[in-house]
Amino acid sequence: MNVYTTDRIRNVVLLGHGGCGKTSLVEAMAYLAGMTSRMGKVEDGNTISDYDKEEMKRHFSINTSVVPIIWEDTKINILDTPGYFDFVGETEEAVSAADAAIIVVSGKAGIEVGTRKAWELCEQYKLPRMVFVTDMDIDEASYRQVVQDLQELYGKRSLRSIFRSVRTSSLSATSTCCSSGRSAGRRTARLRRRTFRIIQRRILASAERL
């Protein structure tokens, strides 16, 4: 078992409105890092961070979960927090222990109350942060609108790291052409996997540099 010194350990908290995709993002990170052989789904109640019986039953996070992910020579402790305000105490405890934050925003729902609260917590604790946009394979999703809304709220200079996302539960790329045939299907699947891995590596690499 490897022993990591403090300079090789990072605590990164996931923040955002309830149902925006934080737990699914944790699943994607764990899968990419080789911790799991398959990606769980919130709907199926088999994710690694929502292990409580009530969480599996209700399909949302109630407690903050710590998921340690090894990336190269760095141990990144991902803190998956509840998005609903009934459990805001769990969220604030996680933020107080974090080195940085990832604010998760749904490309379909856009900026929500939980998004604003997440930004306020980062300001309060002076945390560096990045934004991860999910649900980009849904027809009504608008990445451009999310970016514009964030810029209107917090200014362009405040948004130095905006990450375009895939929907982690289905590995769907942000833009994929519809085609027929088995070979076309394989090409689409390869494109999705490649896009997924690139984006997740950017997040883990950024967390490592913090």
MARSE-244459 format. One line per 8 residues: number of its first residue (from 1); their letters; for each residue x, y, z of C-alpha. Coordinates in nm, 4 decimals. Example, Ala and Ser with C-alpha at 12.3 -4.5 7.8 and 13.67 -1.06 7.14 Angstrom:
// MARSE-244459
1) AS) 1.2300 -0.4500 0.7800 ~ 1.3670 -0.1060 0.7140
//
This chain:
// MARSE-244459
1) MNVYTTDR) 0.0000 0.0000 0.0000 ~ 0.1419 0.3359 -0.1046 ~ 0.1924 0.6087 0.1521 ~ 0.1275 0.9638 0.0280 ~ 0.2818 1.2676 0.1903 ~ 0.0761 1.5826 0.2340 ~ 0.2254 1.7471 -0.0747 ~ 0.0820 1.4591 -0.2815
9) IRNVVLLG) -0.2705 1.4716 -0.1391 ~ -0.5489 1.6970 -0.2702 ~ -0.9007 1.7383 -0.1342 ~ -1.1428 1.8414 -0.4093 ~ -1.5096 1.9053 -0.3308 ~ -1.7918 1.8651 -0.5825 ~ -2.0618 2.1306 -0.5483 ~ -2.3844 2.2070 -0.7310
17) HGGCGKTS) -2.7612 2.1874 -0.7280 ~ -2.9318 1.8574 -0.6512 ~ -2.9497 1.6270 -0.9513 ~ -2.6892 1.8124 -1.1587 ~ -2.4622 1.5081 -1.1947 ~ -2.2028 1.5226 -0.9150 ~ -2.2286 1.1553 -0.8201 ~ -2.2172 1.0475 -1.1841
25) LVEAMAYL) -1.9015 1.2548 -1.2286 ~ -1.7421 1.0699 -0.9362 ~ -1.8317 0.7415 -1.1041 ~ -1.6644 0.8562 -1.4246 ~ -1.3469 0.9632 -1.2442 ~ -1.3229 0.6345 -1.0539 ~ -1.3760 0.4360 -1.3722 ~ -1.1120 0.6299 -1.5626
33) AGMTSRMG) -0.8611 0.5932 -1.2785 ~ -0.9111 0.2153 -1.2861 ~ -1.0795 0.1902 -0.9464 ~ -1.3890 0.0230 -1.0889 ~ -1.4546 -0.2027 -1.3859 ~ -1.7924 -0.0478 -1.4632 ~ -1.9727 0.2796 -1.4056 ~ -2.2643 0.2729 -1.1658
41) KVEDGNTI) -2.5823 0.4734 -1.2104 ~ -2.7748 0.6771 -0.9576 ~ -3.1013 0.5398 -1.0954 ~ -2.9835 0.1827 -1.0351 ~ -2.8625 0.2575 -0.6824 ~ -2.5163 0.1091 -0.7443 ~ -2.2813 0.4097 -0.7299 ~ -1.9752 0.3976 -0.5061
49) SDYDKEEM) -2.0502 0.7243 -0.3244 ~ -2.4241 0.6807 -0.2619 ~ -2.3969 0.3644 -0.0531 ~ -2.6472 0.4466 0.2221 ~ -2.9800 0.2644 0.1992 ~ -3.1760 0.5892 0.1986 ~ -2.9535 0.7317 -0.0752 ~ -3.0048 0.4246 -0.2907
57) KRHFSINT) -3.3779 0.4367 -0.2280 ~ -3.4235 0.8100 -0.2951 ~ -3.1635 0.8373 -0.5743 ~ -2.9816 1.1404 -0.4354 ~ -2.6952 1.2076 -0.1939 ~ -2.7695 1.2664 0.1738 ~ -2.4206 1.2477 0.3217 ~ -2.0827 1.3692 0.2000
65) SVVPIIWE) -1.8812 1.0780 0.0628 ~ -1.5029 1.0659 0.0327 ~ -1.3758 0.8791 -0.2735 ~ -0.9930 0.8606 -0.2900 ~ -0.8686 0.8481 -0.6482 ~ -0.5066 0.7792 -0.7377 ~ -0.3930 0.9732 -1.0435 ~ -0.0280 0.9216 -1.1386
73) DTKINILD) 0.1626 1.0000 -0.8150 ~ -0.1119 1.2052 -0.6483 ~ -0.3974 1.0983 -0.4222 ~ -0.7090 1.3078 -0.4904 ~ -0.9820 1.2820 -0.2297 ~ -1.3077 1.3615 -0.4086 ~ -1.5736 1.4931 -0.1698 ~ -1.9177 1.4209 -0.3183
81) TPGYFDFV) -2.1615 1.6523 -0.1399 ~ -2.5431 1.6602 -0.1236 ~ -2.7047 1.9164 -0.3520 ~ -3.0271 1.9727 -0.1615 ~ -3.0361 2.2418 0.1076 ~ -3.1789 2.0036 0.3680 ~ -2.8257 1.8677 0.3985 ~ -2.6275 2.1913 0.3612
89) GETEEAVS) -2.4372 2.1156 0.6839 ~ -2.2695 1.8215 0.5100 ~ -2.1727 2.0466 0.2217 ~ -2.0215 2.3195 0.4368 ~ -1.8167 2.0668 0.6325 ~ -1.6722 1.9312 0.3071 ~ -1.5935 2.2795 0.1757 ~ -1.4066 2.3689 0.4934
97) AADAAIIV) -1.1738 2.0712 0.4385 ~ -1.1229 2.1163 0.0633 ~ -0.8285 2.2588 -0.1301 ~ -1.0370 2.3313 -0.4397 ~ -1.3874 2.2885 -0.5807 ~ -1.5570 2.1665 -0.8963 ~ -1.8940 2.3334 -0.9486 ~ -2.1167 2.1018 -1.1517
105) VSGKAGIE) -2.3866 2.2639 -1.3668 ~ -2.6513 2.0890 -1.5754 ~ -2.6483 2.2073 -1.9362 ~ -3.0257 2.1573 -1.9471 ~ -3.1270 2.3176 -1.6160 ~ -2.8623 2.5912 -1.6316 ~ -2.7754 2.8105 -1.3350 ~ -2.9807 2.7084 -1.0304
113) VGTRKAWE) -3.0007 2.8122 -0.6681 ~ -2.7517 2.5421 -0.5734 ~ -2.5064 2.6774 -0.8310 ~ -2.5159 3.0242 -0.6755 ~ -2.4798 2.8778 -0.3275 ~ -2.1790 2.6745 -0.4418 ~ -2.0090 2.9869 -0.5769 ~ -2.0825 3.1753 -0.2552
121) LCEQYKLP) -1.9241 2.8970 -0.0490 ~ -1.6136 2.9068 -0.2667 ~ -1.5921 3.2822 -0.2180 ~ -1.6431 3.2466 0.1567 ~ -1.3646 2.9887 0.1924 ~ -1.1497 3.1429 -0.0870 ~ -1.1370 2.8180 -0.2845 ~ -1.0069 2.7946 -0.6410
129) RMVFVTDM) -1.2780 2.6443 -0.8575 ~ -1.3647 2.5113 -1.2008 ~ -1.7018 2.4571 -1.3682 ~ -1.8084 2.1261 -1.5210 ~ -2.1158 2.1246 -1.7491 ~ -2.3154 1.8009 -1.7689 ~ -2.6194 1.6729 -1.9627 ~ -2.4831 1.7951 -2.2949
137) DIDEASYR) -2.6404 1.5047 -2.4862 ~ -2.9913 1.6324 -2.4049 ~ -3.1587 1.8257 -2.6873 ~ -3.2574 2.1216 -2.4693 ~ -2.9085 2.1639 -2.3217 ~ -2.7127 2.4794 -2.4036 ~ -2.3466 2.5028 -2.3102 ~ -2.3242 2.8545 -2.4528
145) QVVQDLQE) -2.6138 2.9730 -2.2369 ~ -2.4538 2.8315 -1.9222 ~ -2.1288 3.0154 -1.9964 ~ -2.3100 3.3400 -2.0739 ~ -2.5146 3.3189 -1.7538 ~ -2.2015 3.2538 -1.5469 ~ -2.0220 3.5466 -1.7096 ~ -2.3155 3.7773 -1.6402
153) LYGKRSLR) -2.3207 3.6726 -1.2759 ~ -1.9502 3.6627 -1.1973 ~ -1.7703 3.8355 -1.4846 ~ -1.5485 3.7000 -1.7600 ~ -1.2291 3.7313 -1.5581 ~ -1.3695 3.5078 -1.2875 ~ -1.4232 3.2233 -1.5325 ~ -1.0812 3.1082 -1.6420
161) SIFRSVRT) -1.1522 2.7331 -1.6404 ~ -1.4778 2.6285 -1.8037 ~ -1.4866 2.2616 -1.9023 ~ -1.7206 2.1352 -2.1711 ~ -1.8690 1.8093 -2.0603 ~ -2.0282 1.4851 -2.1638 ~ -2.3135 1.3138 -1.9866 ~ -2.1094 1.0736 -1.7782
169) SSLSATST) -2.3836 0.8148 -1.7325 ~ -2.4136 0.7421 -2.1029 ~ -2.0691 0.8511 -2.2288 ~ -2.2380 1.0578 -2.4967 ~ -2.0212 1.3189 -2.6653 ~ -2.1336 1.6796 -2.6741 ~ -2.1836 1.6616 -3.0494 ~ -2.2213 1.3307 -3.2313
177) CCSSGRSA) -2.3545 1.2676 -3.5798 ~ -2.6348 1.0134 -3.6113 ~ -2.5491 0.7287 -3.8475 ~ -2.6602 0.3753 -3.9214 ~ -2.4714 0.0503 -3.9514 ~ -2.2519 -0.1527 -3.7191 ~ -1.9229 0.0102 -3.8238 ~ -2.0672 0.3582 -3.7780
185) GRRTARLR) -2.1883 0.2564 -3.4341 ~ -1.8392 0.1393 -3.3392 ~ -1.6886 0.4676 -3.4593 ~ -1.9405 0.6630 -3.2550 ~ -1.8635 0.4541 -2.9462 ~ -1.4901 0.5133 -2.9900 ~ -1.5516 0.8868 -3.0283 ~ -1.7557 0.8944 -2.7097
193) RRTFRIIQ) -1.4938 0.7039 -2.5109 ~ -1.2130 0.9249 -2.6418 ~ -1.4037 1.2464 -2.5642 ~ -1.4924 1.1187 -2.2207 ~ -1.1344 1.0275 -2.1336 ~ -0.9924 1.3588 -2.2541 ~ -1.2336 1.5615 -2.0430 ~ -1.1907 1.3517 -1.7291
201) RRILASAE) -0.8107 1.3632 -1.7627 ~ -0.8249 1.7418 -1.7830 ~ -1.0216 1.7548 -1.4588 ~ -0.7934 1.5140 -1.2715 ~ -0.4787 1.6801 -1.4064 ~ -0.6072 2.0225 -1.2993 ~ -0.6885 1.8924 -0.9522 ~ -0.3384 1.7454 -0.9278
209) RL) -0.1758 2.0815 -1.0059 ~ -0.3662 2.2675 -0.7322
//
